[in-house]
Amino acid sequence: MTGEGIPDEMVDARVEKIRKDAEDGGYILNPDPAFVRALVAGICINEQRYGYAACPCRLASGNRGEDLDIICPCDYRDSDLNDYGACYCALYVSAGVAAGTIQAPCVPERRPARQERKKMSEGSAHVSRKESMPVWRCRVCGYLCARENPPLVCPICKASQDRFVRFM
């Protein structure tokens, strides 16, 4: 049992699910099993507490709608991996960080303050085409994704980031 009464079997099962999902999507989990287990235990605690898997490294509000951006895997994971080699909580890391050839720096918080998030959500219905995210296309399989940068690895065919082209 964890300190919050989460059964070890539940944490172990969740670790395996997250690991499989990461591998299937071309992502790499932190190579420190104890660290991963502690983070996943926090995710399980938040799921029990709030009803959704909020990142344990951020303060959840208890309102799913307000916290959609921090439900694991969070909206900031891919940008953090591209820019720093690890996500904010370091559950997901780049190949270089996992291999120990590069050290990830401290990842700054990307999540806007609550008031800014509220303004952004209120204005989201009126986003112009110019303000929208670029769309990236995998040249190998055609996978499309809208984000600031292409993923490090295509979640479909596992092609590397350099195989993506800007589509729109």
KEDRENBA-832880 format. One record per atom (N, C-alpha, C, O, CB): x, y, z. Coordinates in steps of 0.02 Angstrom, whole numbers, plus 50000, padded with zeros to 5 digits. Glycine has a CB too. Example, Ala and Ser with C-alpha at 12.3 -4.5 7.8 and 13.67 -1.06 7.14 Angstrom:
BEGIN
506604971650390 506154977550390 506604983550390 507124983450423 505654977650452 506424988850354 506844994750357 506455000250394 506705005750402 507044997050286 
***
This chain:
BEGIN
500424994150000 500005000050000 500445006350000 500955006650033 499535000050061 500225011249962 500555017649965 500325021250028 499875018950063 500405021949901 500635026950041 500445030850100 499725033150098 499435034650151 500885036750107 499425033550040 498735035950032 498245030150024 497665031250005 498675040649972 498455024050037 498015018350035 497895015549965 497395012049955 497365020150064 498325016949917 498265014149850 498625007449850 499215007049867 498575018949795 498275002049832 498594995349832 499184995049784 499154997849729 498074990049814 499714991649804 500304990849762 500134987849693 500424989749643 500814986449797 499664983149693 499464979949630 499164985049581 499274984549521 498954974249644 498794989849608 498494994949566 499034999349534 499005000949475 497994999249606 499535001149574 500085005249549 500485001249497 500655003949444 500555007549607 500634994949513 501004990749466 500644990049400 500954990449347 501134983949497 499994988949402 499604988249341 499604994749301 499644994649240 498884986049357 499545000349336 499545006749302 500225008349271 500255011149216 499345012349350 500765006649306 501435007549278 501495003649213 501735006249163 501985005249328 501274997449213 501324993249152 500904996049095 501114995949037 501114986049168 500304998549111 499885001549059 500205007749030 500225008648969 499185003249087 500465012049073 500795018149050 501415016349009 501555019548958 500985022749109 501795011349032 502395009248995 502215006648926 502535008348876 502775003849034 501695002448922 501484999748857 501235005248811 501405005448752 500934994348867 500815009748838 500565015348798 501135019748773 501125022148716 500075019548839 501635020848816 502215024848796 502585021448739 502745024548689 502685026048857 502735015048747 503085011348695 502695011248630 502975012248576 503235004248718 502035010048635 501615009948575 501605016648539 501545017048478 500905007848593 501675022048578 501655028748549 502335031548532 502375037348510 501305033348595 502865027748542 503535030148527 503845034448581 504315038148568 503515034048464 503585034048642 503845037948698 504265033448743 504215027348741 503265041148738 504675036648784 505115033048830 504965035448901 504935041448913 505865034048811 504885030748947 504795032649017 505475033449050 505975030749027 504375027249055 505485037349103 506075038349142 506375031549160 506005027049180 505925042549206 507035030649152 507325024049166 507375022149239 507565016549255 508005023849136 507205026649284 507235025149356 506565022149378 506075025849385 507395031649398 506535015549389 505895012249405 505565014849469 504955015349473 505995004849410 505965016349519 505675018849582 505365025749572 504845027249600 506225019149638 505695029849533 505445036549517 504785036049479 504305039549495 505965040649477 504765031749428 504155030749388 503595028249433 503025030649429 504285025749330 503745023549476 503235020649520 502955025949567 502355026149580 503535014849561 503385030349593 503145035649638 502695040549600 502185042649627 503745039449669 502885042349540 502455046849500 501785043549484 501265046749490 502815048749435 501805037349464 501195033849447 500755032949509 500135033249504 501355026949416 501045031849567 500655031549629 500295038149639 499715038249660 501105029849690 500635043749625 500325050349631 499755051149581 499245054149598 500835055749619 499835048549522 499295048749472 498695044749498 498125046949493 499535045949404 498825038849526 498285034649554 497925038249612 497315037949618 498555027849577 498315041449654 498025045249710 497575050749683 497015051649707 498575048149756 497815054449634 497415059849605 496785057149572 496255060249574 497815063849556 496845051449540 496255048449509 495745046349562 495145047249552 496465042349467 495975043749617 495525041949672 495225048249703 494625048449718 495905037849726 495625053349711 495415059549744 494935063649700 494425066049724 496025063749762 495105064449636 494735068949592 494315065449539 493865068449510 495215073449558 494465059049526 494105055549474 494445055949406 494165053649356 493405058249468 495045058849403 495425059249341 496175059249358 496375061049414 495235065549300 496575057249310 497295056049321 497705062449313 498105062949266 497545050749273 497615067249357 497995073449354 498725072149369 498895067849410 497715078649404 499155075949336 499875075449348 500005076749423 499745081549450 500275080649304 500395072449455 500515073449527 500995079249541 501075081149600 500795067149556 501305082049491 501775087549501 501455094449493 501795099549497 502355086949452 500815094549483 500455100849476 499855100749523 499605095449542 500225101949403 499635106649541 499065107249586 498415106749546 498265111149505 499095113949626 498045101449556 497405100549522 496865104349560 496895105149621 497235092949517 496365106649523 495825110549553 495265106149580 494885108149624 495535115449503 495215100049554 494655095749571 494095096449520 493595092849524 494405097449640 494165101049473 493685102049419 493995099449355 494465102449329 493475109649413 493745093949330 494035090649271 494095095549212 494605095549177 493615084649251 493585099449201 493595104249145 494175109149150 494475110949099 492945107949141 494315111349210 494875116149220 495555112649215 496055115849202 494815119549288 495565106149226 496195102549229 496325098049169 496785093849171 496215098449291 495935098649116 496035094349058 496745094549032 497005089549007 495555096249003 497065100349038 497745101049012 498275097449053 498835096549029 497925108349008 498115095449114 498615092049157 498435084849171 498745081749214 498695095749222 497945082049136 497805074849142 498365071249104 498495072749046 497085073049114 498675066449137 499245062949110 499045058249052 498565054449059 499595058849165 499395058648996 499945063148980 499675070148965 499185070948930 500345060448919 500005075048994 499755081948991 499875085148923 500255082548881 500085086149046 499545090748912 499605094448849 500305097148837 500465098948780 499115100148849 500715097448888 501375100548883 501935095548871 502515097548860 501515104548945 501785089148874 502295083848869 502725084548807 503335084548812 501955077148869 502415085048749 502805084948687 503235091248678 503805090748655 502335084348628 502975096948697 503385103048694 503975102648742 504535104548725 502955109248709 503855100048801 504385099248850 504915094348825 505515095548831 504105096848917 504695088748796 505175083848769 505595086948713 506195085948710 504805077648743 505265090748669 505635093948614 506135099048640 506705099248616 505145097348567 505945103048688 506365108548711 506865106548765 507415109448768 505925114048737 506695101748807 507105100248866 507335093048872 507785091548911 506745102148927 507035088548835 507225081448839 506845077648893 506965071648902 507945080948853 506385080948927 505975077748978 505345081948987 505345087948974 506365076949046 504815078749010 504215082649026 504295085649095 504775084149131 503585078149021 503825089849114 503865093549177 503995089049237 504415090549280 503235097449188 503635083449241 503725078949299 504265073649287 504435069849332 503055075549314 504535073449226 505065068749205 504835061549201 505245056949203 505625069149254 504185060449194 503945053649181 504155051449111 504375045749101 503165053249189 504095055949064 504295054648995 504955058248981 505045064049001 503745056948944 505415054748948 506065057648933 506255056048860 505975051548829 506605055048982 506745059748834 507005058448768 507475052448770 507675050248824 507355064648739 507655049948711 508125044348708 508795046148739 509105042048773 508215042148634 509035052248727 509665054448755 509665054648831 510145052648863 509845061248729 509125057048859 509065057148932 509025050048959 509345048449009 508445061348954 508625045848927 508555038848950 509225035148947 509375031048990 508035035148907 509625036548895 510275033248888 510815036248932 511345033248941 510495033548815 510675042048960 511165045349003 511685049348965 512175051648994 511505040249044 511575050348900 512055054148860 511945061748865 512405065648853 512025052148787 511345063648884 511205070748898 510835071148964 510465066648983 510805074148840 510915076748997 510565077849060 510025083049047 510165088449023 511045080149117 509415081349064 508865086049055 508935091649106 509055090449165 508175082549062 508855097849083 508865103349131 508205103549170 507745099749156 508975110149095 508175107849219 507545108949255 507035111549204 507165116449169 507645113949315 506465108449201 505955110349152 505495115549183 505195114349235 505535104049129 505455121349152 505015126549181 504285124949171 504105121249125 505175133349150 503865127649212 503145126649207 502875130449147 502975136449141 502785128949272 502535126849101 502235129949042 501495131649054 501205135849019 502295125248983 501205128449103 500495129449114 500345136649133 500625139249181 500235124649169 499915139949094 499745146849111 499385147249178 499095142349202 499305150049056 499415153049209 499055154149272 498315153149260 498075153549203 499205161249300 497945151849313 497235150349308 496835155649270 496425153949228 496945149549378 496965162049285 496605167449250 496755167449176 496305168449135 496795174349280 497375166249158 497565165949087 497235160049052 497005160648996 498335165549080 497205154249086 496875148349057 496145149849045 495855147748995 496955142249103 495835153349093 495125155049086 495015159549025 494545158348987 494865158449150 495435164549017 495385169048958 495475165148894 495105166148845 495905174648962 495965160548894 496095156548834 495505152148817 495325151648758 496725152248844 495195149048866 494625144648852 494015148548829 493635146148788 494455140448914 493925154548856 493365158748834 493455161048762 492965161648725 493295164748880 494065162248742 494195164548674 494315159048624 494405160448565 494785169048675 494315152748646 494485147248601 493975146448545 494155143848491 494545140848639 493365148448554 492865147748502 492985152848446 492715152148391 492175148648530 493395157848461 493505163148412 494225163248387 494465168448365 493335169848443 494565157548388 495255157248366 495275157748290 494925154048255 495605150748390 495685162248265 495735163048193 496215157848165 496605154748202 495965170148174 496205156948101 496645152148068 497375153948081 497795149548089 496505151847993 497535160448082 498225162648092 498475160648161 499075159448170 498275170148083 498045160348211 498245158848279 498265151348293 498495149348347 497775162148327 498035147248247 498005140048260 498705136848255 499165139848229 497525136648211 498755130848281 499385127148282 499565124848211 499125123748170 499335121048329 500215124048198 500405121048133 500225113648133 500195110548186 501165122048120 500105111048075 499955103948067 500565100648036 500835102947986 499305102748023 500785095148067 501365091448043 501145084748014 500685081548041 501875090348100 501455082547959 501285076347926 501905071847923 502445073947903 501015077647854 501805065647945 502345060647940 502385058547867 501895056347837 502205054447987 502975059247838 503075057547767 503055049947757 502985047647700 503725060347742 503125046147810 503135038847803 502425036047801 502255032247756 503525035647861 502015037847851 501345034747856 500765039647847 500195037547841 501275031447923 500905046147845 500375051047835 500045053547899 499585057547896 499855048147792 500275051247957 499995053548021 500015061148024 500525064248007 500385050448080 499465064148047 499425071348054 499345073248128 498995069848165 498835074248014 499675078648147 499605081148215 499665088748215 500065091548177 500125077848263 499275091948257 499305099248263 499625100948329 499345099748382 498585102348257 500225103848325 500595105848384 501165110348362 501305111048302 500865099748424 501505113348410 502055118048394 502605114648354 502875117548306 502335121048458 502785108548374 503325104748341 503075097648329 502625095348363 503965104648385 503375094248280 503175087248270 503395082948329 503855084948366 503475084448204 503095077148339 503305072748394 504015070248382 504245070148325 502815066848402 504355068148434 505025065448427 505025059148385 505485057848346 505325064048496 504485055148393 504395048948356 503665048448336 503225049848376 504615042748399 503535046448274 502845045548251 502515040048292 502785034548296 502825043948174 501935041448321 501605036248362 501325030448320 501145025248348 501045039448402 501285031448255 501005026148212 501565021548185 501555015548197 500615029148154 502045024548149 502555020548115 503245020748148 503695017248127 502615022748044 503315024948200 503935025648238 504495029248199 505075028648217 504185018948261 504315032748145 504815036748109 505055042448153 504685044848196 504515039548042 505665044548144 505955049848185 505675056748166 505385057548112 506715049848179 505785061448210 505515068248202 505715071548136 505325075348108 505755072648260 506295069948111 506525073148049 506145070647987 506245073347933 507265071848039 505715065647995 505305063147940 504645066847934 504235065247891 505185055747948 504525071747977 503915075747975 504025082047934 504565084947934 503685077648046 503495084047898 503495090347861 502895094347883 502385091647903 503485089147784 502965100947878 502395105247895 501875104547841 502015105447782 502625112747902 501275102847862 500725101347815 500305107547802 500105108747745 500295095747843 500165111447853 499755117447846 500085123147882 499815128747882 499045116247873 
***
